[in-house]
Amino acid sequence: MSESGLTNPWEPWQRLIDSIGPDYRTVPFRARDQAKAEIDDLDEEEFGLIASEARAVASSLDEEGARLT
């Protein structure tokens, strides 16, 4: 399945965590959970600002980096 066809937006993040190995997963899992909670607390304006910054970063990446982002 292509990245754009994912039904779970956290799946690429989960695959990255899985690739790290069991001894090092605690920190990324904690960071993922904290990010999810913080995103839920954002209002529309804050979310828009973050999305704008993310688009600017993605546009500065090469094709592969942009696809992964």
Backbone atoms as SQL, in Angstrom:
CREATE TABLE atoms (id INTEGER PRIMARY KEY, chain TEXT, resi INTEGER, resn TEXT, atom TEXT, x REAL, y REAL, z REAL);
INSERT INTO atoms VALUES
  (1, 'A', 1, 'MET', 'N', 0.853, -1.183, 0.000),
  (2, 'A', 1, 'MET', 'CA', 0.000, 0.000, 0.000),
  (3, 'A', 1, 'MET', 'C', 0.890, 1.235, 0.000),
  (4, 'A', 2, 'SER', 'N', 0.551, 2.235, -0.747),
  (5, 'A', 2, 'SER', 'CA', 1.357, 3.449, -0.809),
  (6, 'A', 2, 'SER', 'C', 1.180, 4.277, 0.455),
  (7, 'A', 3, 'GLU', 'N', 2.151, 5.152, 0.710),
  (8, 'A', 3, 'GLU', 'CA', 2.102, 6.016, 1.887),
  (9, 'A', 3, 'GLU', 'C', 0.837, 6.873, 1.886),
  (10, 'A', 4, 'SER', 'N', 0.447, 7.360, 0.705),
  (11, 'A', 4, 'SER', 'CA', -0.718, 8.238, 0.635),
  (12, 'A', 4, 'SER', 'C', -2.021, 7.500, 0.877),
  (13, 'A', 5, 'GLY', 'N', -2.008, 6.151, 0.779),
  (14, 'A', 5, 'GLY', 'CA', -3.211, 5.367, 0.981),
  (15, 'A', 5, 'GLY', 'C', -3.366, 4.850, 2.402),
  (16, 'A', 6, 'LEU', 'N', -2.541, 5.332, 3.309),
  (17, 'A', 6, 'LEU', 'CA', -2.621, 4.853, 4.686),
  (18, 'A', 6, 'LEU', 'C', -3.903, 5.334, 5.350),
  (19, 'A', 7, 'THR', 'N', -4.514, 4.463, 6.111),
  (20, 'A', 7, 'THR', 'CA', -5.686, 4.880, 6.879),
  (21, 'A', 7, 'THR', 'C', -5.273, 5.344, 8.265),
  (22, 'A', 8, 'ASN', 'N', -4.104, 4.941, 8.723),
  (23, 'A', 8, 'ASN', 'CA', -3.586, 5.364, 10.014),
  (24, 'A', 8, 'ASN', 'C', -2.398, 6.291, 9.768),
  (25, 'A', 9, 'PRO', 'N', -2.543, 7.596, 10.043),
  (26, 'A', 9, 'PRO', 'CA', -1.453, 8.528, 9.762),
  (27, 'A', 9, 'PRO', 'C', -0.210, 8.280, 10.608),
  (28, 'A', 10, 'TRP', 'N', -0.347, 7.529, 11.683),
  (29, 'A', 10, 'TRP', 'CA', 0.799, 7.241, 12.549),
  (30, 'A', 10, 'TRP', 'C', 1.557, 5.995, 12.105),
  (31, 'A', 11, 'GLU', 'N', 1.097, 5.311, 11.039),
  (32, 'A', 11, 'GLU', 'CA', 1.733, 4.065, 10.617),
  (33, 'A', 11, 'GLU', 'C', 3.210, 4.231, 10.254),
  (34, 'A', 12, 'PRO', 'N', 3.619, 5.264, 9.484),
  (35, 'A', 12, 'PRO', 'CA', 5.049, 5.402, 9.199),
  (36, 'A', 12, 'PRO', 'C', 5.875, 5.580, 10.473),
  (37, 'A', 13, 'TRP', 'N', 5.331, 6.345, 11.424),
  (38, 'A', 13, 'TRP', 'CA', 6.001, 6.536, 12.710),
  (39, 'A', 13, 'TRP', 'C', 6.116, 5.193, 13.428),
  (40, 'A', 14, 'GLN', 'N', 5.061, 4.401, 13.393),
  (41, 'A', 14, 'GLN', 'CA', 5.077, 3.095, 14.039),
  (42, 'A', 14, 'GLN', 'C', 6.124, 2.187, 13.386),
  (43, 'A', 15, 'ARG', 'N', 6.226, 2.229, 12.060),
  (44, 'A', 15, 'ARG', 'CA', 7.233, 1.412, 11.371),
  (45, 'A', 15, 'ARG', 'C', 8.641, 1.827, 11.775),
  (46, 'A', 16, 'LEU', 'N', 8.864, 3.134, 11.933),
  (47, 'A', 16, 'LEU', 'CA', 10.169, 3.608, 12.366),
  (48, 'A', 16, 'LEU', 'C', 10.483, 3.085, 13.769),
  (49, 'A', 17, 'ILE', 'N', 9.524, 3.186, 14.667),
  (50, 'A', 17, 'ILE', 'CA', 9.720, 2.690, 16.029),
  (51, 'A', 17, 'ILE', 'C', 10.010, 1.193, 16.012),
  (52, 'A', 18, 'ASP', 'N', 9.261, 0.450, 15.213),
  (53, 'A', 18, 'ASP', 'CA', 9.476, -0.994, 15.127),
  (54, 'A', 18, 'ASP', 'C', 10.875, -1.330, 14.627),
  (55, 'A', 19, 'SER', 'N', 11.423, -0.496, 13.746),
  (56, 'A', 19, 'SER', 'CA', 12.745, -0.776, 13.185),
  (57, 'A', 19, 'SER', 'C', 13.864, -0.505, 14.185),
  (58, 'A', 20, 'ILE', 'N', 13.579, 0.272, 15.224),
  (59, 'A', 20, 'ILE', 'CA', 14.609, 0.630, 16.203),
  (60, 'A', 20, 'ILE', 'C', 15.010, -0.569, 17.056),
  (61, 'A', 21, 'GLY', 'N', 14.062, -1.382, 17.419),
  (62, 'A', 21, 'GLY', 'CA', 14.344, -2.540, 18.259),
  (63, 'A', 21, 'GLY', 'C', 13.733, -2.372, 19.633),
  (64, 'A', 22, 'PRO', 'N', 13.486, -3.493, 20.304),
  (65, 'A', 22, 'PRO', 'CA', 12.737, -3.463, 21.558),
  (66, 'A', 22, 'PRO', 'C', 13.409, -2.694, 22.694),
  (67, 'A', 23, 'ASP', 'N', 14.740, -2.656, 22.734),
  (68, 'A', 23, 'ASP', 'CA', 15.418, -2.011, 23.856),
  (69, 'A', 23, 'ASP', 'C', 15.351, -0.492, 23.815),
  (70, 'A', 24, 'TYR', 'N', 15.021, 0.076, 22.657),
  (71, 'A', 24, 'TYR', 'CA', 15.060, 1.528, 22.502),
  (72, 'A', 24, 'TYR', 'C', 13.705, 2.138, 22.162),
  (73, 'A', 25, 'ARG', 'N', 12.642, 1.409, 22.334),
  (74, 'A', 25, 'ARG', 'CA', 11.319, 1.891, 21.915),
  (75, 'A', 25, 'ARG', 'C', 10.622, 2.797, 22.919),
  (76, 'A', 26, 'THR', 'N', 10.969, 2.744, 24.169),
  (77, 'A', 26, 'THR', 'CA', 10.254, 3.503, 25.192),
  (78, 'A', 26, 'THR', 'C', 10.234, 5.000, 24.893),
  (79, 'A', 27, 'VAL', 'N', 11.382, 5.572, 24.568),
  (80, 'A', 27, 'VAL', 'CA', 11.462, 7.019, 24.329),
  (81, 'A', 27, 'VAL', 'C', 10.623, 7.432, 23.122),
  (82, 'A', 28, 'PRO', 'N', 10.755, 6.752, 21.957),
  (83, 'A', 28, 'PRO', 'CA', 9.907, 7.165, 20.823),
  (84, 'A', 28, 'PRO', 'C', 8.421, 6.975, 21.080),
  (85, 'A', 29, 'PHE', 'N', 8.047, 5.903, 21.792),
  (86, 'A', 29, 'PHE', 'CA', 6.634, 5.716, 22.112),
  (87, 'A', 29, 'PHE', 'C', 6.130, 6.855, 22.995),
  (88, 'A', 30, 'ARG', 'N', 6.920, 7.247, 23.961),
  (89, 'A', 30, 'ARG', 'CA', 6.535, 8.346, 24.848),
  (90, 'A', 30, 'ARG', 'C', 6.405, 9.642, 24.043),
  (91, 'A', 31, 'ALA', 'N', 7.359, 9.899, 23.147),
  (92, 'A', 31, 'ALA', 'CA', 7.309, 11.114, 22.318),
  (93, 'A', 31, 'ALA', 'C', 6.090, 11.099, 21.410),
  (94, 'A', 32, 'ARG', 'N', 5.781, 9.934, 20.818),
  (95, 'A', 32, 'ARG', 'CA', 4.606, 9.819, 19.956),
  (96, 'A', 32, 'ARG', 'C', 3.331, 10.117, 20.731),
  (97, 'A', 33, 'ASP', 'N', 3.207, 9.531, 21.917),
  (98, 'A', 33, 'ASP', 'CA', 2.008, 9.751, 22.726),
  (99, 'A', 33, 'ASP', 'C', 1.873, 11.200, 23.150),
  (100, 'A', 34, 'GLN', 'N', 2.998, 11.832, 23.490),
  (101, 'A', 34, 'GLN', 'CA', 2.960, 13.247, 23.869),
  (102, 'A', 34, 'GLN', 'C', 2.553, 14.109, 22.678),
  (103, 'A', 35, 'ALA', 'N', 3.076, 13.796, 21.493),
  (104, 'A', 35, 'ALA', 'CA', 2.723, 14.566, 20.292),
  (105, 'A', 35, 'ALA', 'C', 1.238, 14.431, 19.987),
  (106, 'A', 36, 'LYS', 'N', 0.705, 13.221, 20.112),
  (107, 'A', 36, 'LYS', 'CA', -0.728, 13.017, 19.865),
  (108, 'A', 36, 'LYS', 'C', -1.556, 13.872, 20.808),
  (109, 'A', 37, 'ALA', 'N', -1.185, 13.880, 22.081),
  (110, 'A', 37, 'ALA', 'CA', -1.933, 14.655, 23.073),
  (111, 'A', 37, 'ALA', 'C', -1.846, 16.147, 22.780),
  (112, 'A', 38, 'GLU', 'N', -0.659, 16.619, 22.399),
  (113, 'A', 38, 'GLU', 'CA', -0.494, 18.040, 22.106),
  (114, 'A', 38, 'GLU', 'C', -1.264, 18.454, 20.858),
  (115, 'A', 39, 'ILE', 'N', -1.309, 17.603, 19.853),
  (116, 'A', 39, 'ILE', 'CA', -2.065, 17.915, 18.640),
  (117, 'A', 39, 'ILE', 'C', -3.553, 18.030, 18.960),
  (118, 'A', 40, 'ASP', 'N', -4.040, 17.152, 19.825),
  (119, 'A', 40, 'ASP', 'CA', -5.454, 17.199, 20.202),
  (120, 'A', 40, 'ASP', 'C', -5.807, 18.503, 20.910),
  (121, 'A', 41, 'ASP', 'N', -4.822, 19.127, 21.576),
  (122, 'A', 41, 'ASP', 'CA', -5.069, 20.351, 22.335),
  (123, 'A', 41, 'ASP', 'C', -4.936, 21.630, 21.504),
  (124, 'A', 42, 'LEU', 'N', -4.490, 21.517, 20.253),
  (125, 'A', 42, 'LEU', 'CA', -4.284, 22.707, 19.426),
  (126, 'A', 42, 'LEU', 'C', -5.605, 23.255, 18.903),
  (127, 'A', 43, 'ASP', 'N', -5.690, 24.582, 18.851),
  (128, 'A', 43, 'ASP', 'CA', -6.846, 25.154, 18.188),
  (129, 'A', 43, 'ASP', 'C', -6.531, 25.266, 16.695),
  (130, 'A', 44, 'GLU', 'N', -7.491, 25.665, 15.903),
  (131, 'A', 44, 'GLU', 'CA', -7.331, 25.669, 14.450),
  (132, 'A', 44, 'GLU', 'C', -6.196, 26.584, 13.993),
  (133, 'A', 45, 'GLU', 'N', -6.055, 27.734, 14.631),
  (134, 'A', 45, 'GLU', 'CA', -5.003, 28.676, 14.244),
  (135, 'A', 45, 'GLU', 'C', -3.612, 28.111, 14.536),
  (136, 'A', 46, 'GLU', 'N', -3.437, 27.523, 15.724),
  (137, 'A', 46, 'GLU', 'CA', -2.145, 26.928, 16.083),
  (138, 'A', 46, 'GLU', 'C', -1.792, 25.779, 15.137),
  (139, 'A', 47, 'PHE', 'N', -2.790, 24.965, 14.834),
  (140, 'A', 47, 'PHE', 'CA', -2.563, 23.844, 13.929),
  (141, 'A', 47, 'PHE', 'C', -2.172, 24.350, 12.542),
  (142, 'A', 48, 'GLY', 'N', -2.795, 25.416, 12.091),
  (143, 'A', 48, 'GLY', 'CA', -2.469, 26.005, 10.803),
  (144, 'A', 48, 'GLY', 'C', -1.040, 26.528, 10.751),
  (145, 'A', 49, 'LEU', 'N', -0.581, 27.142, 11.838),
  (146, 'A', 49, 'LEU', 'CA', 0.793, 27.635, 11.890),
  (147, 'A', 49, 'LEU', 'C', 1.797, 26.487, 11.808),
  (148, 'A', 50, 'ILE', 'N', 1.524, 25.420, 12.527),
  (149, 'A', 50, 'ILE', 'CA', 2.407, 24.250, 12.504),
  (150, 'A', 50, 'ILE', 'C', 2.405, 23.626, 11.112),
  (151, 'A', 51, 'ALA', 'N', 1.241, 23.517, 10.509),
  (152, 'A', 51, 'ALA', 'CA', 1.152, 22.943, 9.162),
  (153, 'A', 51, 'ALA', 'C', 1.924, 23.794, 8.165),
  (154, 'A', 52, 'SER', 'N', 1.864, 25.102, 8.302),
  (155, 'A', 52, 'SER', 'CA', 2.591, 26.002, 7.418),
  (156, 'A', 52, 'SER', 'C', 4.099, 25.802, 7.565),
  (157, 'A', 53, 'GLU', 'N', 4.564, 25.687, 8.799),
  (158, 'A', 53, 'GLU', 'CA', 5.988, 25.433, 9.045),
  (159, 'A', 53, 'GLU', 'C', 6.401, 24.084, 8.470),
  (160, 'A', 54, 'ALA', 'N', 5.556, 23.084, 8.620),
  (161, 'A', 54, 'ALA', 'CA', 5.858, 21.752, 8.097),
  (162, 'A', 54, 'ALA', 'C', 5.953, 21.780, 6.576),
  (163, 'A', 55, 'ARG', 'N', 5.052, 22.517, 5.927),
  (164, 'A', 55, 'ARG', 'CA', 5.115, 22.629, 4.465),
  (165, 'A', 55, 'ARG', 'C', 6.399, 23.316, 4.023),
  (166, 'A', 56, 'ALA', 'N', 6.836, 24.336, 4.768),
  (167, 'A', 56, 'ALA', 'CA', 8.084, 25.035, 4.424),
  (168, 'A', 56, 'ALA', 'C', 9.279, 24.091, 4.556),
  (169, 'A', 57, 'VAL', 'N', 9.304, 23.288, 5.607),
  (170, 'A', 57, 'VAL', 'CA', 10.390, 22.320, 5.789),
  (171, 'A', 57, 'VAL', 'C', 10.340, 21.282, 4.681),
  (172, 'A', 58, 'ALA', 'N', 9.157, 20.754, 4.404),
  (173, 'A', 58, 'ALA', 'CA', 9.021, 19.721, 3.369),
  (174, 'A', 58, 'ALA', 'C', 9.459, 20.245, 2.008),
  (175, 'A', 59, 'SER', 'N', 9.172, 21.508, 1.709),
  (176, 'A', 59, 'SER', 'CA', 9.553, 22.053, 0.404),
  (177, 'A', 59, 'SER', 'C', 11.063, 22.204, 0.275),
  (178, 'A', 60, 'SER', 'N', 11.773, 22.238, 1.402),
  (179, 'A', 60, 'SER', 'CA', 13.226, 22.370, 1.348),
  (180, 'A', 60, 'SER', 'C', 13.924, 21.015, 1.226),
  (181, 'A', 61, 'LEU', 'N', 13.170, 19.928, 1.329),
  (182, 'A', 61, 'LEU', 'CA', 13.746, 18.593, 1.254),
  (183, 'A', 61, 'LEU', 'C', 13.804, 18.098, -0.178),
  (184, 'A', 62, 'ASP', 'N', 14.653, 17.102, -0.401),
  (185, 'A', 62, 'ASP', 'CA', 14.644, 16.460, -1.711),
  (186, 'A', 62, 'ASP', 'C', 13.375, 15.627, -1.848),
  (187, 'A', 63, 'GLU', 'N', 13.169, 15.038, -2.990),
  (188, 'A', 63, 'GLU', 'CA', 11.926, 14.299, -3.270),
  (189, 'A', 63, 'GLU', 'C', 11.671, 13.188, -2.258),
  (190, 'A', 64, 'GLU', 'N', 12.703, 12.404, -1.936),
  (191, 'A', 64, 'GLU', 'CA', 12.533, 11.294, -0.995),
  (192, 'A', 64, 'GLU', 'C', 12.215, 11.801, 0.412),
  (193, 'A', 65, 'GLY', 'N', 12.911, 12.832, 0.841),
  (194, 'A', 65, 'GLY', 'CA', 12.641, 13.394, 2.157),
  (195, 'A', 65, 'GLY', 'C', 11.246, 13.968, 2.265),
  (196, 'A', 66, 'ALA', 'N', 10.777, 14.627, 1.215),
  (197, 'A', 66, 'ALA', 'CA', 9.435, 15.184, 1.209),
  (198, 'A', 66, 'ALA', 'C', 8.398, 14.081, 1.254),
  (199, 'A', 67, 'ARG', 'N', 8.633, 12.989, 0.521),
  (200, 'A', 67, 'ARG', 'CA', 7.685, 11.879, 0.525),
  (201, 'A', 67, 'ARG', 'C', 7.580, 11.263, 1.908),
  (202, 'A', 68, 'LEU', 'N', 8.702, 11.107, 2.586),
  (203, 'A', 68, 'LEU', 'CA', 8.694, 10.515, 3.919),
  (204, 'A', 68, 'LEU', 'C', 8.075, 11.446, 4.949),
  (205, 'A', 69, 'THR', 'N', 8.194, 12.751, 4.731),
  (206, 'A', 69, 'THR', 'CA', 7.623, 13.712, 5.662),
  (207, 'A', 69, 'THR', 'C', 6.129, 13.733, 5.523);
